[in-house]
């Protein structure tokens, strides 16, 4: 049955329809992973990804500083390269801006963009600018590289793999919740807001993890593990069991959630925008990894039944992952 609207089709249904019209050429990884992977003659693969931030959907101009917005615009794209186990090399920035925007705003935006790009030695090589009637729209394309055939794909998970994350989850979602609810911005709340506005892509961690042959599937956590892990499981045609008590939560998140009666598990599992890495690996590999990480579950060999592929042990999160076309 044909959906009546984008809300009914959903963000990932839309992506699936587009992907079916544009199958990737042989040897190329196209739509459906964190990056496209294009083989090169040099023995490296080129990684390509793009992301868009729209005022009112991804950020509130009256709350976020232009510096933080510039930082985040670059960081979320650099994170896609980290998710493949690659090294970022360049970005291209396109901006749609209202004509009455203060030039000082642009300067501060570019300062933030430059600071996070410089941290990972990533050059800005071009882009485009155009006028917008009222809202700011930002699009970033990012290039990276990795040794040929070594990109970590969502489709590479294996039965009996452990499921791991590189850091605490839910801080960014709690920061966004604090912004939207207008709670008092004490030191704890400000820390969560900073995690939302200034994520740090896990590029060194991704490179180190990808150097281990027994680290299999990997992606960054942008929509929440309840959604992002589903992408790995669907691509690998497997299922998983997650130990709810093993999901890492920061002390700051716990304190703020207790104060305001928020559910930390819902924020950690369904909130997203943590930009930590989610990866699967063999038990032997996990024992020798030097990258800080938390084991939160394991990959199962078969799908448990119709519907979602994740079994939650110790409780079920009350929030699903983010979908741009679904009402929340």
C-alpha angles and dihedrals in degrees: 000000000000114000116243096218146005088260089061094042093047131209095281093044087056091050091050091053092050092046091053090057095050112041113187118251118256112288094015125107107218137167115001107051132075090266139009111250117215118185116229132198091241094073092257129102120226116230119208130183138156136197137184131212118197125193111248092022104053102015144010110230092205091059109033119069116234089241091056092046091052090049094049094045090060097035098057090054095045086053090063090060090048088052090061094048091251140132118244115234109172146355136207117210126203122185133191106196136177111251092234094057114128111251087224088065090058092049092052091046091053091047090059092044091050095047096056092039091052091052088065097033092245118156126216103227105175147309138159141274130207139163122266125200094233117323131074116239122188127191124183127187116195131197126201142158142222135174112286112280094003100102111123107237131196089236095062102081115124134206113273093018116145116241114227141176127201098225150356117310133216101038094108093047090050089050090054091047090052090051094049094045094044095229122173111282103227121158094280095049091045089054091055091047089051089053088054097046100036111036116174114221112230096233099145090044091051092050092049094047092048090054088069111080091209095059098095122174122022140172139155122258106246103137101031129275093267087065103027095050088052088060091056092046094048093047091048095038092232139113134229146211119218125199103219092200090057095058104112116240124183121236089239091056092049093050095049093044091051091050095051101029095247123155107244093193092056090050093047096046102035109019102079133183093098090119091205115141121260112201144162125221142162119271090246092054093048091057093060101037113122093190109103108251146148125229108224104167148324141263116251125211099235141034110259095221143298119334127021121016100219125094112199115212115203098018141340121257113243095219131065125212123278122281118179095215099044122090113244 
